[in-house]
Amino acid sequence: MNSGSFAMDFSDLPDVLAVFPLEGVLLLPRGRLPLNVFEPRYVNMVNASLKSDRIIGMIQPRHGGASGASGDGLLYRIGCGGRIISFQETLDERYEITLEGVCRFETAEELAPLDGYRQVRPNWEPFAGDMESEPSGHLDHDRIQNSVRQFFDLHGIKADWDVISATADENLIASLTMGCPFAGNEKQALLEAASLTERANVLISLIEMALLENKSEDIPHQ
């Protein structure tokens, strides 16, 4: 097992980025994402990343353009680069890794694959602000917690509410955004939100719409 904390400057971000296409899987700046990597081409990708800057881009395939397993076909233009902060090699030739989100990127162009995995030329500039944490204290915590409690109850998700209440705004919204079972296009909307407040508003709207849909389904039709 290897792990550590690492601060990057914007100028350290790579000009060529290996990408890991997974539908419904989201990474946000300073969010932490555990991954079980077993497909040979993505094992190759992790091997290459560990030998260089440890940066991998998480990006979603467009609906109908690729499966989460194969990672072939069209991709959304915006993803998030993450650094491998811990990894473990398994006896059956897998990697168990944790990515910490660093900065979002826009795909400027896709390059030729390398050892089976896909590469892009990322444009980090539109998201340079991701390198700094956003201040806490501007969110409607009561509304968020009330909506999330109902949503978790609906999906049978257990949560430590004392921990949630004590979590800083950015970490809280990142954890909820990455962990809640939303559709791929909804996750993409959350990823592309311009600010923490906008992301929180999108998150609350998605949760409240899901709760309303569930209530309407429970109403017996005459």
N, C-alpha and C positions, 0 to 999 in steps of 0.2 A: 504494500500500500504506500502511495506517495500522496502528499497533500501540501498545500501551502497557500498563502495569501500573496497577491501580486497586483501592484498598481501599474496601469499602463498610461502612457501619454497618447494623445490623439495621433501624434506623428509616428507612433509605433505600430499603428494598425496596418495590416498587410495590403499590398496592391493586388495580390491574387489570393482567393479564398476558396478552400474546399468547402462544399456545402453538403448538408445531410438533410434530404427532403423527407419530412414526416408529416402526414396529414393530422391535424388536430393537436399537434405538439407545438408549444409556444415557449420561446425564451425572451425575457425582457432584461434590460440593463439591471445588473445587480441581483437578478433572480438566479436561483440555483436549480439546475435540471439534472436529475440522475438518468442515465441511459445505459441500457444493456446492448452492447454492440456485438453482433454475431455474424452478420453477413460478410463474406470475405472482402468485398470491395470497401466496406466501411471499416473493417479491421485494418485494411491497408491505409485508409484515410487517417485513422487514429495513430498508427505507426508513424506515418509521415509527419503528422502534427506534433507528436511528442519529440521528434527530432528537430523541430524548428521552433515556431512561436507558440504552439499549443492552441492556436485559434481555429475554430470551426464555425461555419455559418449554419444556423438552423433556419430552414425555410420551408414553407408549405407548398405542396403541389396544388395546382388549381383543380377544382372539382371536375372529375372526368378526364383530367389530363395525366394523372399518375396515381398509382396506388401507394399507400404508406409503405408497403413492403418493397416495391421495386424501385421507387424514386425515379422513374422514367417519365418523360413527357413535360408538359408546360409547368412552370413554377410561378408563384406570385413574385412580383418584382422586389418586394421588401421583406427582409428577414432580419435576423439579429446574430451578430458574432458573439461567440462565447469562448472563454478560455478554459481549458481542462485544468481544474484545480485539484482533482484527485483521480486516481485510476488504480485499477487492480486487474491483473491478468489472471484468467482462470485456467484450470487444467484442461478444459475442453476448447481452448483457443478462442475465448471471448474476451472482451474488455467490459468491465463495469466502471463507468466514468461519471464524473460530475462536472457539468459546465456551469460557469458563472457568467452571466450576461455582461457584455462590455459596451457594445454600441450597435444600434441598428444600421442597416445599409440598404441602399438601392442598387439593384443589379444593373450595371452599365452594359455588360455583355457577358454571354456565356462562352467559356473557352473549351478547348478539347478536353475530354476526360483524361484522367491520369490513374492508372492501375484500377480502372473500373469506376472510380468515384468522380463526381462532377465538380467542376471548378467555375468560378465566376470572377469577373473583375468588378469589385465593389466600389460604389461611390458612398463614402462615409460622410461627406460634407453636410448633407441635409440634416444629419442627426448628431452633429458635433456636441450639442448640448447634453447628449446622453452620458457624456463622460463625467458629469457632475450630478450628485444627488439633488433631487428636488426637495425643498423645505416642507416640513409637515405643518399641520394645523389649519388647512383650508378645506377639509372635507366634512361632509355631513355624516359623522360617525354613527349617530342614532339610526339614520335611514339605512346606511350601509349594513349595520349589524342586524337590524330588524329584517331586512330583505334577505340577507345571507342566511340567517337562522331558518327562515321559512324554506329557502331553497335547499339548504342542507337536509332539513327534515324530509322534504319531498324526495330527495335522492338517497336518503339513508346514509348521509355522510356524517361521521362523528367529528367533533371539533372541541378543542380546549379553548373555551371562550375567555378565560382569564388571560391566556397567552395572546389570543387575537386582540383583546382590548388593549394590551400593553405594547402591541407591535407598531412600529413607526409607519406612517402613512404609505410611503413608497413601497416598503417591504410588504405591507398588508395587501395593497392593490396588486402588486406583482404576484404574490402567492395565490390570491383569489383568481386573478386573470389566467395564470398558468394552470391552476388546478381544477377550476370548474369545468364541468362537462358540456362545453358549448360546441356548436358546429364549426367546421373549418373556416367558413366565411365570417362567422362571428368572432372567432379568435383573431382573424386577420384584421378586422375592424378595431379590435382592442390593441393589437400591436401597432397599428398605424396612427393611433390617437396622438395628437400633437403635444399633449401635456398630461401631467398626473391628474389634474382636475378633470380634463376631458375624458381620460381613460376611466376614471371613477364613475363619471356620468354615464358613459357607454355601458360599463359593467352593471350599474344599477338598473338601467333601462332594459338590458337583456334579462336580468334576473326577474324584474317585475313583469315583463312580457311572458316569461316562462310560467310564472305563478298565475297570471291571469288566464293563460291557455289551459293550465291544469284545472283551474276553477270552472272554466266553461265546459270542459270535458266531463266534470263531475255533475253538472246540472242535467237532470233527466230531460230528454226531449219529449214534448207532448205529441 
